[in-house]
Amino acid sequence: MVERSFKLYDSLSRTIKPLETIEPGHLRFYSCGPTVYSYAHIGNFRTFLSADLVCRTAKALGWKVTYVSNITDVGHLTQDDQADAAGEDKMAAALKSKEGESFANVWDLARYYGQKFEEDWRTLNLQEPTVRPRATEHMREQIIAVQNLIEQGHAYETPSGVYFNVESFPDYGKLSGNRDRQNLQNAVRDVVQDENKRQQADFALWKKDEKHLMQWFSPWGWGFPGWHIECSVMARMYLGDTIDLHGGGEDLKFPHHECEIAQSECATHKPFANHWMHVTFLQVEGEKMSKSLGNFFTVRDLVNEGHDPLALRYALISVPYGRPLNFTMQTLKDAAGNVGRFREVERRIEAVLGELPTDAPLPEGHSLERVYHEALDAMCEDLNTSVAIAKALEGMKILLRQADLTRDDAVAGAWFLKAINDLLGIVRSDYAGISSEEDGSPLQVEGKTIEEWIEARASAKKNRDFAEADRIRDLLNEKGIELRDTPQGVTWIKR
Ligand SMILES: [Zn+2]
């Protein structure tokens, strides 16, 4: 494989530079996950998809990837983006809303939306992170981290909580450029401040609150952690003191990521992250997505309306992450047409080879090899997805322009489809076999789940009852369920 450098825009140095890993060939990557108080929308997923593409590109380069994507299930307040520790916990507010009525308590609500988020994650064919830690499951570590910051003189206790002393960290503001803290001060001018805070810009590490729906006992009494400390603690726990890359949506740059840097660097006296990636928001039909404008889409809204999840993925990654994406129904329709071309090529390959091989060899010297490498080159240039996707389509054109595929071309095509799917995830779902039925119950055919049918077929084969094995395959095929024999076992997709 050609040695490539993987270039990404770094929001800290404000330059495009090679992503360098501390341990050669091993990327340690933390990307902020969702706050699970409702269903994630497609704008949230643009961020998670960009992180997914970083992981896929790194793996395509032969790197090992340790990817941590957390779930925030406590401490994120409704006004955290505008003012420190103001507003209500988003989880508690959701419980009081109309949708919240169906939950027994806030834990139930967090569990439900966390599960739904993971379902959407798989629906859009994102690869599983190495670790998906939850803030509520790392309380001890957060309390210890706050204590440590107090001991080192970077934090202090007041009657209402524990605050980080921004004056104690001269680098505060280096990521967002809010060095004079003017932005924060402007933002907080109109809200009630804790008069015990030493500086207006100081931010909460721990909130004392005996009435909060989720609370833990700490050296400062009952309460809950600030939103920012969660990520500092979980990043360090799973990835070490200094991580190679930290990512998130552009709205997280300030205050969230600025505060993470302050806490982490004061705790460890080392750089927190060597590279920062921020994903630009999307618009829908040229406008900011909002419930009042009626252009607010969750992943499940669109999939339940019958849109192909892979087409949705395709549309959401079709513009490089640093540029604004205008999501329209037309882009989704165009994406569906292009995803259909991958399927058509799959069918043609199967017509020649019988089954789509999952381990077709690298077609050295074939034009598809060159086209794939151009796609990978594009991804290594700050995730230029529009060029990479164009290369994927160029490959389809090469395969579709021949009336009859030769065997060699079919094998090369199978290799290309797999390589492109590993890189971009738009050809077929890696989760074939996991149902995305609305009520969450697994798909059934004639009273049996697909997994049960796969087992029945395996035991028929074992008993050399090939007629029965074929009957099962055909039966499922009729219902639009396609079985695939892979080296890892049998998987299935719903057509
Ligand atoms: Zn975070």
Residues whose N, C-alpha, C, O or C-beta is under 5 A from the ligand:
A	BS01	ZN	C32 C231
